[in-house]
């Protein structure tokens, strides 16, 4: 048995904060309806450095996604370009064809909300929406960018692992199913990434300045 999800948003951002907001939406739904006692999460994606494989995403993976979902272990597995995206691309392609079919039958889709309603009414894919505010909330929990230190060898990483038993992420050049997530992998390990010292901004004047700056950019 399987379940397909698709997140839609009027916001066209594809950066780590936006990705985290979309993942929150899906994972919250999974815990609510399918796996209430979720303990482990395995992500599979390609590895663009502007989206999934970068220091900001590493932080959100270990300090936001894992903590929000209260899981014990997480892995993120990066496929080579053009590989590993068959299932999600299939979901997206199905919905695009559905939208084309609506238009071909003379059904107007004047806005985002009409599209969402039509897809929810005519497909078995779970349609979820992400607002710009959801993404902005993720922006506000990120530490200042100067606090991040780039991991040397980021583009060699094909798996990062997190465990609540360790404050560090383990970086591996290939996915390993033998070593525990918190362990230094003797097969493919290339180092560890410590994000435990990075703290989100506090709700003080600096926080308010950051929020006001973000909102002025958004609106």
C-alpha positions as a printed NumPy array, in Angstrom:
array([[  0.   ,   0.   ,   0.   ],
       [  1.261,   3.471,  -0.83 ],
       [  0.066,   7.054,  -0.563],
       [  1.026,   9.927,  -2.855],
       [  1.204,  13.543,  -1.719],
       [  1.729,  16.796,  -3.564],
       [  2.265,  20.226,  -2.042],
       [  1.227,  23.349,  -3.934],
       [  2.069,  26.955,  -3.169],
       [  1.641,  30.379,  -4.713],
       [  5.161,  31.139,  -3.493],
       [  7.725,  30.102,  -6.104],
       [ 10.709,  29.838,  -3.766],
       [ 12.811,  26.653,  -3.935],
       [ 15.382,  27.417,  -1.225],
       [ 15.92 ,  25.377,   1.982],
       [ 13.348,  27.334,   4.008],
       [ 10.68 ,  26.701,   1.377],
       [ 11.617,  23.026,   1.126],
       [ 11.369,  22.642,   4.907],
       [  7.914,  24.258,   4.901],
       [  6.706,  21.856,   2.201],
       [  8.161,  18.871,   4.066],
       [  6.556,  19.981,   7.334],
       [  3.194,  19.977,   5.597],
       [  3.589,  16.42 ,   4.278],
       [  5.137,  14.965,   7.427],
       [  2.484,  16.524,   9.661],
       [ -0.187,  14.897,   7.489],
       [  1.572,  11.532,   7.574],
       [  1.744,  11.598,  11.375],
       [ -1.862,  12.742,  11.619],
       [ -3.374,  10.119,   9.312],
       [ -0.94 ,   7.274,   8.603],
       [  1.902,   6.818,  11.102],
       [  1.153,   8.56 ,  14.406],
       [  4.141,   6.901,  16.095],
       [  6.671,   7.92 ,  13.455],
       [ 10.224,   7.061,  14.592],
       [ 12.373,   7.122,  11.459],
       [ 12.365,   9.196,   8.275],
       [ 14.314,   8.438,   5.108],
       [ 14.478,  11.139,   2.443],
       [ 15.546,  10.411,  -1.14 ],
       [ 16.213,  13.269,  -3.559],
       [ 18.636,  14.506,  -6.154],
       [ 21.408,  16.741,  -4.874],
       [ 21.28 ,  20.351,  -6.116],
       [ 23.461,  22.516,  -3.897],
       [ 20.942,  25.38 ,  -3.901],
       [ 18.138,  23.214,  -2.548],
       [ 18.908,  20.003,  -0.644],
       [ 22.668,  19.581,  -0.288],
       [ 23.889,  22.656,   1.582],
       [ 24.677,  23.898,   5.082],
       [ 21.286,  25.558,   5.613],
       [ 19.413,  22.377,   4.723],
       [ 21.712,  20.358,   6.983],
       [ 20.732,  22.66 ,   9.855],
       [ 17.004,  22.439,   9.131],
       [ 17.246,  18.665,   8.703],
       [ 18.808,  18.152,  12.129],
       [ 17.405,  21.012,  14.2  ],
       [ 13.954,  21.624,  12.753],
       [ 12.5  ,  18.686,  10.814],
       [ 13.677,  16.008,  13.244],
       [ 12.661,  17.976,  16.343],
       [  9.282,  19.033,  14.96 ],
       [  8.361,  15.44 ,  14.112],
       [  9.893,  14.056,  17.342],
       [ 11.594,  11.199,  15.522],
       [ 14.599,   9.185,  16.668],
       [ 16.505,   8.87 ,  13.384],
       [ 16.61 ,  10.551,   9.977],
       [ 18.616,   9.961,   6.821],
       [ 18.808,  12.035,   3.655],
       [ 20.034,  10.168,   0.592],
       [ 21.202,  12.108,  -2.465],
       [ 20.982,  10.488,  -5.891],
       [ 23.026,  11.57 ,  -8.885],
       [ 21.456,  14.111, -11.239],
       [ 18.641,  12.582, -13.253],
       [ 18.242,   9.583, -10.939],
       [ 15.962,   8.667,  -8.054],
       [ 13.065,  10.988,  -8.82 ],
       [ 10.763,   8.675, -10.753],
       [  7.972,   8.557,  -8.17 ],
       [  7.741,  12.292,  -7.36 ],
       [  8.123,  13.251, -11.016],
       [  5.304,  10.826, -11.794],
       [  3.031,  12.509,  -9.238],
       [  3.812,  15.948, -10.632],
       [  3.314,  14.765, -14.202],
       [ -0.063,  13.25 , -13.33 ],
       [ -1.31 ,  16.514, -11.837],
       [ -0.008,  18.575, -14.753],
       [ -1.838,  16.315, -17.202],
       [ -4.98 ,  16.652, -15.095],
       [ -4.726,  20.446, -15.248],
       [ -4.2  ,  20.303, -19.025],
       [ -7.269,  18.079, -19.316],
       [ -9.4  ,  20.598, -17.397],
       [ -8.411,  23.355, -19.804],
       [ -8.979,  21.11 , -22.834],
       [-12.539,  20.501, -21.621],
       [-13.159,  24.232, -21.387],
       [-12.824,  24.529, -17.608],
       [-11.293,  27.845, -16.597],
       [ -8.547,  27.892, -13.961],
       [ -8.323,  31.61 , -13.135],
       [ -6.294,  31.276,  -9.945],
       [ -4.366,  29.028,  -7.585],
       [ -7.364,  28.192,  -5.403],
       [ -9.451,  26.983,  -8.341],
       [ -6.625,  24.658,  -9.379],
       [ -6.347,  23.239,  -5.862],
       [-10.108,  22.634,  -5.667],
       [-10.235,  20.886,  -9.045],
       [ -7.297,  18.614,  -8.239],
       [ -8.667,  17.7  ,  -4.812],
       [-12.024,  16.789,  -6.349],
       [-10.694,  14.674,  -9.221],
       [ -7.511,  12.862,  -8.109],
       [ -6.58 ,  10.35 ,  -5.429],
       [ -3.334,  12.207,  -4.741],
       [ -3.369,  14.04 ,  -1.402],
       [ -3.148,  17.756,  -2.249],
       [ -1.693,  20.012,   0.458],
       [ -1.072,  23.749,   0.315],
       [  1.812,  25.792,   1.698],
       [  1.433,  29.522,   2.28 ],
       [  4.077,  32.188,   2.002],
       [  3.656,  32.738,   5.734],
       [  4.593,  29.092,   6.387],
       [  7.87 ,  29.662,   4.55 ],
       [  8.567,  32.975,   6.271],
       [  8.207,  31.241,   9.656],
       [ 11.089,  28.955,   8.684],
       [ 13.188,  31.98 ,   7.683],
       [ 12.725,  33.372,  11.158],
       [ 14.158,  30.328,  12.948],
       [ 17.381,  30.257,  10.92 ],
       [ 20.554,  31.504,  12.607],
       [ 22.436,  34.331,  10.946],
       [ 24.179,  33.082,   7.811],
       [ 27.643,  34.039,   9.093],
       [ 27.26 ,  31.404,  11.815],
       [ 27.135,  28.588,   9.27 ],
       [ 30.389,  26.852,   8.353],
       [ 30.494,  25.045,   5.02 ],
       [ 31.431,  21.375,   5.26 ],
       [ 34.474,  20.725,   3.079],
       [ 33.4  ,  17.991,   0.716],
       [ 29.695,  18.848,   0.609],
       [ 29.359,  17.842,  -3.045],
       [ 30.823,  14.407,  -2.242],
       [ 28.043,  13.705,   0.259],
       [ 25.431,  11.181,  -0.839],
       [ 23.989,  10.508,   2.604],
       [ 23.656,  12.47 ,   5.819],
       [ 22.326,  10.789,   8.937],
       [ 20.927,  12.15 ,  12.186],
       [ 20.108,  10.487,  15.479],
       [ 18.782,  11.958,  18.702],
       [ 21.646,  10.087,  20.388],
       [ 24.254,  12.383,  18.811],
       [ 24.521,  16.166,  18.315],
       [ 26.328,  15.748,  14.986],
       [ 25.29 ,  14.734,  11.501],
       [ 27.298,  11.968,   9.859],
       [ 28.32 ,  12.604,   6.247],
       [ 28.864,   9.67 ,   3.892],
       [ 29.98 ,   9.48 ,   0.272],
       [ 27.518,   6.629,  -0.336],
       [ 24.397,   5.498,   1.508],
       [ 25.153,   2.912,   4.182],
       [ 22.472,   0.627,   5.603],
       [ 24.854,  -1.167,   7.973],
       [ 26.192,   1.549,  10.28 ],
       [ 23.915,   3.266,  12.768],
       [ 22.933,   6.877,  12.004],
       [ 24.921,   8.242,  14.951],
       [ 28.043,   6.203,  14.138],
       [ 31.057,   7.282,  12.139],
       [ 30.681,   5.045,   9.091],
       [ 33.664,   2.76 ,   8.509],
       [ 32.526,   2.044,   4.972],
       [ 31.708,   5.419,   3.408],
       [ 32.166,   8.041,   6.137],
       [ 33.792,  11.358,   5.172],
       [ 33.271,  13.326,   8.376],
       [ 30.711,  14.809,  10.726],
       [ 28.811,  18.086,  10.772],
       [ 28.224,  19.701,  14.166],
       [ 25.19 ,  21.991,  14.19 ],
       [ 24.555,  21.795,  17.937],
       [ 26.285,  25.125,  18.593],
       [ 23.998,  27.026,  16.209],
       [ 21.034,  28.604,  17.941],
       [ 17.947,  30.192,  16.363],
       [ 17.593,  33.952,  16.845],
       [ 15.943,  34.962,  20.103],
       [ 12.744,  36.992,  20.108],
       [ 14.451,  40.284,  20.854],
       [ 15.084,  43.425,  18.833],
       [ 17.382,  41.541,  16.452],
       [ 14.637,  38.99 ,  15.849],
       [ 12.108,  41.76 ,  15.182],
       [ 14.463,  43.493,  12.752],
       [ 14.96 ,  40.236,  10.888],
       [ 11.199,  39.617,  10.768],
       [ 10.428,  43.142,   9.544],
       [ 13.113,  42.866,   6.881],
       [ 11.699,  39.567,   5.646],
       [  8.125,  40.823,   5.611],
       [  9.092,  43.927,   3.664],
       [ 10.699,  41.677,   1.054],
       [  7.671,  39.381,   0.893],
       [  4.936,  41.978,   0.741]])
